[in-house]
Amino acid sequence: MSSPITWIGSLDVWRHHHRADHGQSSQHYPHAEDDASSHGSPIIMRLKRTVLYNGSSPYGHYRIIDTMYDGRPARLLYGDGNSPQSGVARDDDPELLFDYNQRFLEMIKSRRPRNILVIGGGGFMLPIAAYHLFPDLAIEVVEIDELLVQLSRDFFDLPDDPRLLVCVGDGADFLMTTKKRYDMIIIDAFSGYTVPPHLVQRDTIRQYRRHLTKTGIVAINFISEYKQRRERLAHEVVASFSEVFQHVTMYQSDPHYTRGEEQNLVLAASDGVLHFDYLQSDEIELL
């Protein structure tokens, strides 16, 4: 018998703590800098490293720090490791700070869905950006760690709006309880630097398909190499999604990164044609 569902406050927070993974996003090749210089510029940019939050939940330890990241002033969310999990630039450049979030946002702009489901909120950078850029878009986010929801409200301006609903719980469990269909499902959940295995199992992938509209797509961010050696995670993810969906494509999160090296990859799958007019990364040839 499943756990009862409780709705709390105007954020419509759904409590269903079942699994021990946490949904923080992960960037594989971060460059957080203290008193760092701007890349490609003779002007030295300096920003004092300021710790705004340092605390824990049952799912992990978190720090929020104002510092420099890739030459940009930024507010970063750190998880258990020394690499930032998410963050927002504090400048006038509209480009999102993390490449995988920018690729997801370009997919949304290309497809113009009416509604999306995001599994794994982390610092909520993608939902917040989509909320502001697409005023007719309905957004639901499932994040397993309630502390991350609160931190995102306190430090990253997560809107308190019925157009952006936040559910606290496990993404796979949530799909078992809802009958809604979405134009796009985005999986950006990590436990450390790995996608929780149950979110890429075939049974869960079939749930993604059941909850998509006829031409809907599912997209997932994960970290892997993609070479001829077939034991890598990317091969397993491609094979699993290809068994369920008619069309599967994959892209580098950072199109300038060396292909084949371990990095963030974004996979998209659908039963309809996959085409993204605004995506700033070329399709990777599937091996």
C-alpha positions in Angstrom: 0.0 0.0 0.0 1.5 3.4 -1.0 2.1 6.2 1.5 -0.6 8.8 1.9 -0.4 12.1 0.0 -0.4 15.3 1.9 -0.7 18.7 0.2 1.0 21.6 2.1 0.6 25.3 1.4 0.3 27.3 -1.8 3.3 25.5 -3.3 1.1 22.3 -3.3 3.9 20.3 -1.8 3.3 16.5 -2.0 5.0 14.4 0.7 5.9 10.9 -0.3 9.4 10.1 1.0 10.0 6.6 -0.2 13.4 6.3 -1.8 16.8 7.3 -0.5 18.0 9.1 -3.6 18.0 12.9 -3.9 17.1 15.0 -7.0 20.0 17.5 -7.2 21.2 18.2 -10.7 24.9 17.7 -11.5 27.3 19.4 -13.9 30.3 17.2 -14.6 33.0 19.8 -15.4 32.4 22.8 -13.1 34.8 25.7 -12.7 34.0 27.6 -9.5 36.6 30.2 -8.9 37.6 32.4 -5.9 38.8 35.9 -7.0 38.9 34.5 -10.5 39.7 36.4 -13.7 37.2 36.7 -16.5 37.8 34.1 -19.3 39.1 35.8 -22.5 39.2 39.2 -21.0 42.1 41.4 -19.7 39.8 42.8 -17.1 40.2 41.1 -13.7 36.8 40.4 -12.1 36.9 39.8 -8.4 34.1 38.5 -6.1 34.5 37.6 -2.5 33.4 34.0 -1.9 30.5 34.3 0.5 28.8 31.3 2.1 25.1 32.0 2.4 24.0 28.6 3.7 25.5 25.4 5.1 23.2 22.7 6.3 21.9 19.1 5.8 18.8 17.1 5.2 18.3 13.3 5.3 19.3 13.4 1.6 22.5 15.3 1.7 24.6 18.2 2.8 24.2 21.6 1.0 26.0 24.8 0.7 25.0 28.0 -1.1 27.9 30.2 -2.1 28.2 33.5 -4.0 31.4 33.3 -6.0 32.7 33.3 -9.6 31.9 30.5 -12.1 33.4 30.4 -15.6 34.2 34.1 -15.3 30.7 35.0 -14.2 29.5 36.2 -10.8 27.2 33.4 -9.6 25.2 31.9 -6.8 26.0 28.2 -6.6 24.3 25.3 -4.9 26.8 22.6 -3.7 25.9 19.1 -2.7 28.0 16.6 -0.8 31.0 17.1 -3.1 33.2 20.0 -4.0 31.5 20.6 -7.4 28.4 22.8 -7.7 25.2 21.0 -8.5 23.3 24.0 -9.7 23.4 27.8 -9.8 22.4 31.0 -11.3 24.5 33.7 -12.9 24.2 37.2 -11.3 24.8 39.2 -14.5 22.9 40.4 -17.5 23.8 37.5 -19.8 20.6 35.5 -20.5 22.6 32.2 -21.1 21.9 29.8 -18.2 25.0 29.0 -16.1 24.9 25.3 -16.6 25.0 23.9 -20.2 22.5 21.1 -19.7 19.9 23.5 -18.4 20.5 25.7 -21.4 20.0 22.7 -23.7 16.8 21.8 -21.9 15.6 25.4 -22.3 16.3 25.4 -26.0 14.3 22.2 -26.3 11.4 23.8 -24.6 11.7 26.9 -26.9 11.7 24.6 -29.9 8.8 22.4 -28.9 6.7 25.1 -27.1 4.9 22.6 -24.9 1.7 23.5 -23.0 2.9 21.7 -19.9 6.0 20.0 -18.6 7.0 17.7 -15.8 10.5 18.1 -14.3 11.8 15.2 -12.2 14.6 16.5 -10.0 14.4 20.1 -9.0 17.8 20.7 -7.4 18.2 24.5 -7.4 15.2 24.8 -9.7 17.2 26.9 -12.3 15.4 25.3 -15.3 11.9 25.6 -14.0 12.5 29.2 -12.8 13.9 30.2 -16.2 11.1 28.4 -18.1 8.5 30.1 -15.8 9.7 33.6 -16.7 10.4 33.0 -20.4 7.1 31.1 -21.3 4.2 32.7 -19.5 1.6 30.2 -20.9 3.6 27.2 -19.8 2.3 25.1 -16.9 5.2 23.5 -14.9 5.3 20.7 -12.4 8.4 19.7 -10.5 9.0 16.6 -8.5 11.9 17.0 -6.0 12.6 14.4 -3.3 14.3 16.7 -0.8 12.0 19.3 0.8 15.0 21.3 2.0 16.0 22.0 -1.6 12.5 23.4 -2.3 12.9 25.8 0.7 16.4 26.7 -0.3 15.3 27.5 -3.8 12.6 29.8 -2.5 15.0 31.5 0.0 18.0 31.9 -2.2 17.0 31.4 -5.9 13.6 33.2 -6.0 11.5 30.1 -6.8 8.1 31.5 -7.5 5.1 30.8 -5.3 2.6 30.4 -8.2 0.0 27.8 -9.2 1.6 27.8 -12.6 4.7 26.2 -11.1 3.7 23.4 -8.8 6.3 21.6 -6.6 5.8 18.1 -5.4 8.0 16.6 -2.7 8.5 12.9 -3.5 10.2 10.4 -5.8 9.6 10.9 -9.5 8.8 7.2 -10.3 6.4 7.1 -7.4 4.7 10.3 -8.6 4.1 8.8 -12.0 2.3 5.9 -10.4 -0.1 8.2 -8.7 -1.0 10.7 -11.4 -3.1 10.3 -14.5 -1.9 13.5 -16.2 -0.2 13.6 -19.6 2.6 16.1 -20.4 4.0 17.5 -23.6 7.5 17.2 -22.2 9.0 15.2 -19.3 12.5 16.3 -18.2 14.6 14.1 -15.9 17.4 16.0 -14.1 17.7 13.9 -11.0 21.0 12.8 -9.5 22.4 10.9 -6.5 25.9 12.3 -6.4 27.0 12.2 -10.0 24.7 9.3 -11.1 21.1 9.2 -12.2 19.2 7.1 -9.7 19.1 3.7 -11.4 15.3 3.2 -11.0 14.7 6.3 -13.1 16.3 4.7 -16.2 14.9 1.2 -15.7 12.6 0.1 -18.6 9.5 -0.1 -16.4 10.0 3.6 -15.4 10.7 4.6 -19.0 7.4 3.0 -20.0 5.8 5.2 -17.4 7.3 8.2 -19.1 5.8 7.1 -22.3 2.3 6.5 -20.7 2.4 10.1 -19.3 3.3 11.8 -22.6 0.9 13.3 -25.1 0.9 11.8 -28.6 3.8 13.9 -29.8 5.4 14.5 -26.4 9.0 14.0 -25.6 11.1 12.9 -22.7 14.6 14.3 -22.1 17.2 13.3 -19.6 20.5 14.7 -18.4 23.2 12.2 -17.4 27.0 11.9 -17.1 28.9 9.3 -19.2 31.5 8.6 -21.8 30.1 7.6 -25.2 32.7 5.5 -27.1 32.9 2.1 -28.8 33.1 0.4 -25.4 29.6 -0.7 -24.8 29.6 -1.0 -21.0 29.3 2.8 -20.5 26.1 4.2 -19.0 25.3 6.1 -22.2 25.0 2.9 -24.2 22.7 1.4 -21.6 20.5 4.5 -21.5 20.3 4.7 -25.3 19.4 1.0 -25.5 16.7 1.2 -22.8 15.0 4.3 -24.3 15.2 2.8 -27.8 13.3 -0.3 -26.6 10.4 1.9 -25.5 10.4 4.9 -28.0 10.4 5.0 -31.8 12.9 7.9 -32.0 15.9 8.6 -29.8 18.6 11.3 -30.2 21.5 12.4 -28.0 23.4 15.7 -27.7 26.4 17.0 -25.9 25.5 19.4 -23.1 28.6 21.5 -24.0 29.0 21.3 -27.8 32.6 22.5 -27.5 33.6 19.6 -25.2 35.7 16.8 -26.6 33.4 14.0 -27.9 33.8 10.7 -26.3 35.1 12.1 -23.0 33.0 11.7 -19.8 30.6 14.7 -19.8 27.0 15.7 -19.4 24.8 14.3 -22.2 21.2 15.1 -23.0 19.1 12.3 -24.5 15.6 12.9 -26.0 13.1 10.3 -26.9 9.6 10.3 -28.5 7.2 8.4 -30.7 7.0 11.5 -32.9 9.7 13.2 -35.0 12.4 14.8 -32.9 13.5 18.2 -34.2 14.7 21.2 -32.2 15.1 24.4 -34.2 16.8 26.3 -31.4 19.1 23.6 -30.0 22.7 24.8 -29.9 24.2 21.4 -30.1 24.5 18.9 -32.9 23.1 15.4 -32.7 25.5 12.7 -31.7 25.6 9.7 -34.0 24.4 6.7 -32.0 26.8 3.8 -32.0 
